[in-house]
Amino acid sequence: MAKFDFGRWLRWCVVISFSCLLLAGCGVNHSAGKTLRVATEPAFPPFEFQGKGGELQGFSIDLMNALAKPAVGIASSANFKVDFQSLPFDGIIPALQAKTVDAAISSITITQERAKTISFSRPYFKAGLAIAIRADNQNITGFDSLKNKKIAVQIGTTGAAKAKSIPGVQIRSFDSAPLALQELFNGNVDAVINDAPVTLYAINTGNLQGIKIVQQLLTEEFYGIATAKNSPNLALINDGLDRVLKNGTYSQIYQKWFKAEPPSLPAKSPFENQTNAGTPKVLTSIGVILQAFPTLLQGALVTLQLTIISVVFGLIGGSLIGIIRLSHIAPVRWVARAYVDFFRGTPLLLQIFMIYFGLPAILQELGLTFSFDRLTAGVIALSLNSAAYIAEIVRGGIQSIEPGQAEAAQSLGLNSVQIMSYVIFPQAFRRMIPPLGNEFISLLKDTSLVSVIGFEELVRKGQLIIADNYRTFEIYVGVAVIYLCLTLLSSQAFSRLEVWMNPVKRRKKYDT
């Protein structure tokens, strides 16, 4: 009987297993199972938007999903998964530069400046800019008639760049195309410069009544799928685009969304192999920050203006509401409590939207012509929100004063108004200074939210600069430095006010 050689048997098993793996690896598509993080801004119908159930829909979404599927019968074709990540449009290119996403499909027009920063696939859509105006506007007939007009655009887009070339134009930049079109619908601007397919879709779906397009395309543009420079995913995406264009899948998707035959597209990006001036160095970065500082300081002045005005109104309103919260009349106390709960319980961003976009739209639906100035709307929203927080600070400050002082003042013949004005509130106000200082600093930073209505405060100024030079890190460092200086100065001012208002601390200061 032959002796079993376990060692020899094990070696043969290893050899056979390794051979099988090599044979299997020859036919494996190495992109299979790979997941691409694809950035998109789902606020650009019919290209990218959210459906009723919250799922992503649109021409671009369908196309990207088609690229991820392998071709039938071709083992070497692309086969990867897509993980869509929602980002604001002006944040997509910085995300690609930082490589926090692998690609982006968000109706990004291929331009020479962008091609110096990121890489584009072959074009996947032919588009152009169009002018949208109100249906009753007879004065604007083309691009030349936009001189000295108010124009709404989406920040960081080719429409925004085109608007800058108009003499005497007043530009209002918004985070998304629907907000720019809503600004036109509300009558706050004369026109919108935006991609023609998006504006036509908004009009044809009936979501924007009373809007029309001037029948003239300003430009001929191409959209491309963007990746970081030297990304290995670019070849994978281009192979997928070549495949869907040849096998008819692209035509099917195009007809689904636009009810027409697709136009012919170039085989290559019109700005391939673009290079930037070089890798940013420390001195270059400092130069970028210094160059942007004058513009950022203009935004800082607007931020301070908004903060100071809003705090003054908020302090007046909050003081009244805080006193009302202590009223013995139950219904009045409940109304004040409801006000505080609403404005503290809902996001400030939502309140800004409701006041600036919502109220004019509702009133116009009722047949009333009404529109908000951006400064007025921003001050109202910030003041109402600040008043809710200040009301609680005032209430707490008043309740911190010993009840015996009110009783003593009452025994001297003072009425309730005099007691509050001369005895309680002055003492309470000294105790309220630290939390009021915190509220001022919080409001100083919260003013950045009014950028969503096109108000060019500090953060919006930074975003507009980034839309031109794509130097995200340097510009946001500059913005952060200015905010830090403003908050430090504010803290020092309130500290000095606290000392000045406190007779004990003031006496110690003079004694030393």
Disulfide bonds with the S-S distance in Angstrom:
none
